[in-house]
Amino acid sequence: MTTCEETDCENEAAVELHVPWSDNMLVCTAHARVWAQKDGVVPEPLDEAADDWR
């Protein structure tokens, strides 16, 4: 499993973020919830973590 791409976070990545002004990112659910509130960011749960993203 991949780790979250946010700095200093060692949680497992569970969501791919499609960020229009940057590259896509793989992040944990906690960081995904924060990022998903920004305009234009689209979160897509990874297949193995879909149950955790509610």
C-alpha atoms as one frame of an Amber mdcrd trajectory, in Angstrom:
protein
   0.000   0.000   0.000   1.127   3.531  -0.722   1.580   6.128   1.994  -0.079
   9.532   1.991   1.764  12.115  -0.116   1.193  14.939   2.379   4.339  16.063
   4.195   5.038  14.260   7.486   2.047  11.914   7.128   2.675   8.188   7.340
  -0.953   7.011   6.992  -1.954   4.775   4.100  -3.244   6.494   0.967  -6.945
   5.851   0.443  -8.009   8.559  -2.007  -6.699   9.939  -5.281  -7.262  13.680
  -5.522  -7.721  15.241  -8.942  -6.347  18.756  -8.438  -6.842  21.066 -11.451
  -3.878  23.358 -10.648  -1.419  20.559  -9.774  -0.641  16.883 -10.267  -3.017
  14.267  -8.869  -2.185  13.204  -5.314  -2.656  10.021  -3.289  -3.623  10.923
   0.274  -5.136   9.416   3.425  -8.811   9.928   4.233  -8.089  12.705   6.748
  -6.178  14.812   4.229  -8.660  13.968   1.464 -11.537  15.385   3.504  -9.678
  18.682   3.887  -8.634  18.865   0.233 -12.096  17.893  -1.042 -13.504  21.133
   0.373 -11.401  23.218  -2.033 -12.991  24.393  -5.282 -12.302  22.113  -8.223
 -10.723  19.226  -6.276 -12.349  15.874  -6.995 -11.676  12.973  -4.596 -11.763
   9.429  -5.949 -11.489   6.624  -3.379  -9.002   3.906  -4.233 -10.684   0.531
  -4.793  -9.196  -1.057  -1.694 -10.237   1.866   0.533 -13.712   2.723  -0.795
 -15.443   1.508   2.373 -13.436   3.971   4.500 -14.450   7.008   2.438 -17.908
   8.032   3.590
